[in-house]
Structure formats: structure tokens, C-alpha cells
Amino acid sequence: MSVQTDYAVLTLNIKGGQAKAEDLSKAAGYGFSPDELSAKINEKTQLLKGVDIKVVVHLYPKARRFFIEVQPPSTTALLLKKAGVSEPSGDPAHKKVGDIKMRDVIEVAISKKHELNTTDLKKAVKTILGSARSIGLTVEGLDPKEVTAKLERGEYDSLLREYEDIWSKF
């Protein structure tokens, strides 16, 4: 039995990459497959594996369409988690609290894509590098400002190309 409505919303609090069909069982009442929805959510949250996130599923039963909105934690929270530290530096210019990989920066940029107001992955990564610098993180042992210069010189272009497909789907 399906419910006749133009629009419905399901809100989930899950760990990234771990949505289950039973979390979406109400979707079946609107004519949607919980298995399909959970698979799509897991695909969209693959870079946020294990991170507590909010997911809002917008269902349009009459049109047979849905839209999945992923609401990840703040950029600062994601960067700190990647670095394995609990809080930012009180003096980021002089006291570094952790180090992350360039891949971590790219993954955070992708997960925050819709908040960064750019369609260009390289520009998004620059923004995240600025955030990393402001909270006292280094990237592969370097100040994020140095990493930004390397990025502008094209030294990370091949790494960025590895993530282009994910960026375009996110």
C-alpha cells in the first residue's frame, strides 16, 4: 500500500557509508526501494565513512523521483578527525596540532562541495587548505600555504584527476 502525496521527507542520523535498508523502511510506503536508497546514500557518503552525519531524503512519489541531501559536520570537525586530534590550535601560526595527507584535504573538499560555492575541485581544495592552516594543521609535513603554492604549480594535478569522477558525482 503506497501513500499518495506530492512530497515526503525522511531524516536520518547515520555514520557515513553505513545506511541500511531498514533505516529507510518508511520509503517503501511511498513506492521507493529502501535498498536502492540506502545504496545511493552509501555511495554519496563513501568519503565520510564512520563520521556521524545527517542525511535528508526528499521523496517525490508522484514524479517517482528522490533527492538525497548529505549534511556533513563542519570543515573544522572533518579536518580534526582526519588528523586524529580533538581541538584546533589556539595559536595556529606557532603551534601545529596535527598533520594530514593531501588525499584527506581532497576528500574533505569533496564532502563539502555544496557549501564551497565552486564547481572546480582545485579551488575547493585551496579553500580547505586555508581552513587547515587556520586550525593549526600541516599537510604532509608542510604549511598549507606551501601546499597551496605547489597546488597552483600543478604538482598535485595527477592526484586531483584521481578524484574528478567522485567530485563530479557528489
For each residue, the residues with C-beta under 8 A, 3 or more apart:
1: 29
2: 29 30 31 61
3: 8 29 30 61
4: 61 62
5: 8 30 61 62
6: 60 61 62
7: 58 59 60 61
8: 3 5 30 58 59 61
9: 56 57 58 59
10: 24 26 27 56 57 59
11: 54 55 56 57
12: 19 23 24 41 54 55 56 57
13: 52 53 54 55
14: 18 19 23 41 45 52 53 55
15: 18 49 50 51 52 53
16: 45 46 47 48 49 50 51 53 72
17: 42 45 46 48 49 50
18: 14 15 42 49 50
19: 12 14 23 24 37 38 41 42 45 55
20: 23 24 38
21: 24 25 34 35 37 38
22: 25 34
23: 12 14 19 20 34 38
24: 10 12 19 20 21 27 28 32 34 37 38 41 57
25: 21 22 28 34
26: 10 29 30
27: 10 24 30 32 33 34 37 57 59
28: 24 25 31 32 33 34
29: 1 2 3 26
30: 2 3 5 8 26 27 59 61
31: 2 28 61 64
32: 24 27 28 36 37 59 61 66
33: 27 28 36 37
34: 21 22 23 24 25 27 28 37 38
35: 21 38 39
36: 32 33 39 40
37: 19 21 24 27 32 33 34 40 41 57 66 68
38: 19 20 21 23 24 34 35 41 42
39: 35 36 42 43
40: 36 37 43 44 68
41: 12 14 19 24 37 38 44 45 55 57 68 70
42: 17 18 19 38 39 45 46
43: 39 40 46 169
44: 40 41 68 70 170
45: 14 16 17 19 41 42 48 49 53 55 70
46: 16 17 42 43 49 166
47: 16 107 110 111 166
48: 16 17 45 51 53 70 72 78 111
49: 15 16 17 18 45 46
50: 15 16 17 18
51: 15 16 48 72 73 78 81
52: 13 14 15 73
53: 13 14 15 16 45 48 70 71 72 73
54: 11 12 13 70 71
55: 11 12 13 14 19 41 45 68 69 70 71
56: 9 10 11 12 68 69 71
57: 9 10 11 12 24 27 37 41 66 67 68 69
58: 7 8 9 66 67 68 69
59: 7 8 9 10 27 30 32 66
60: 6 7 63 64 65 66 67
61: 2 3 4 5 6 7 8 30 31 32 64
62: 4 5 6
63: 60
64: 31 60 61
65: 60
66: 32 37 57 58 59 60
67: 57 58 60
68: 37 40 41 44 55 56 57 58
69: 55 56 57 58
70: 41 44 45 48 53 54 55 111
71: 53 54 55 56
72: 16 48 51 53 78 111 112
73: 51 52 53 77 78 81
74: 77 78
75: 78 79 108 112 128 131
76: 79 80 88 131 135
77: 73 74 80 81
78: 48 51 72 73 74 75 81 82 108 111 112
79: 75 76 82 83 100 104 108 128 131 132 135 137
80: 76 77 83 85 86 87 88 98 135
81: 51 73 77 78 84
82: 78 79 100 101 104 107 108
83: 79 80 97 98 99 100 104 137
84: 81 98
85: 80 97 98
86: 80
87: 80 97
88: 76 80 92 97 134 135 136
89: 92 95 96 97 135 136
90: 95
91: 94 95 136
92: 88 89 95 96 133 134 135 136
93:
94: 91
95: 89 90 91 92 136
96: 89 92 99 136 137 138
97: 83 85 87 88 89 135 136 137
98: 80 83 84 85 136 137 138
99: 83 96 137 138 139 140 141
100: 79 82 83 104 105 132 137 138 139 140
101: 82 104 105 139 140
102: 105 106 139 140 147 156 159
103: 106 107 159
104: 79 82 83 100 101 107 108
105: 100 101 102 108 109 125 128 129 132 139 147
106: 102 103 109 110 121 125 159 160 163
107: 47 82 103 104 110 111 163
108: 75 78 79 82 104 105 111 112 128
109: 105 106 112 113 116 121 124 125 127 128
110: 47 106 107 113 121 124 163 166 167 170
111: 47 48 70 72 78 107 108 170
112: 72 75 78 108 109 115 116 124 128
113: 109 110 116 124 167 170
114:
115: 112
116: 109 112 113 123 124 127
117:
118: 123 124 127
119:
120: 123 124
121: 106 109 110 124 125 160 163 164 167
122: 125 126 151 160
123: 116 118 120 126 127
124: 109 110 112 113 116 118 120 121 127 128 167
125: 105 106 109 121 122 128 129 151 156 160
126: 122 123 129 130 148 151
127: 109 116 118 123 124 130 131
128: 75 79 105 108 109 112 124 125 131 132
129: 105 125 126 132 133 139 144 145 147 148 151
130: 126 127 133 134 144 148
131: 75 76 79 127 128 134 135
132: 79 100 105 128 129 135 137 138 139 144
133: 92 129 130 136 137 143 144 145
134: 88 92 130 131
135: 76 79 80 88 89 92 97 131 132
136: 88 89 91 92 95 96 97 98 133
137: 79 83 96 97 98 99 100 132 133 144
138: 96 98 99 100 132 141 142 143 144
139: 99 100 101 102 105 129 132 142 144 147
140: 99 100 101 102 147
141: 99 138
142: 138 139 146 147 150
143: 133 138 146 147
144: 129 130 132 133 137 138 139 147 148
145: 129 133 148 149
146: 142 143 149 150
147: 102 105 129 139 140 142 143 144 150 151
148: 126 129 130 144 145 151 152
149: 145 146 152 153
150: 142 146 147 153 155 156
151: 122 125 126 129 147 148 154 155 156
152: 148 149
153: 149 150
154: 151 157
155: 150 151
156: 102 125 150 151 159 160
157: 154 160 161
158: 161 162
159: 102 103 106 156 162 163
160: 106 121 122 125 156 157 163 164
161: 157 158 164
162: 158 159
163: 106 107 110 121 159 160 166 167
164: 121 160 161 167 168
165: 168 169
166: 46 47 110 163 169 170
167: 110 113 121 124 163 164 170
168: 164 165
169: 43 165 166
170: 44 110 111 113 166 167
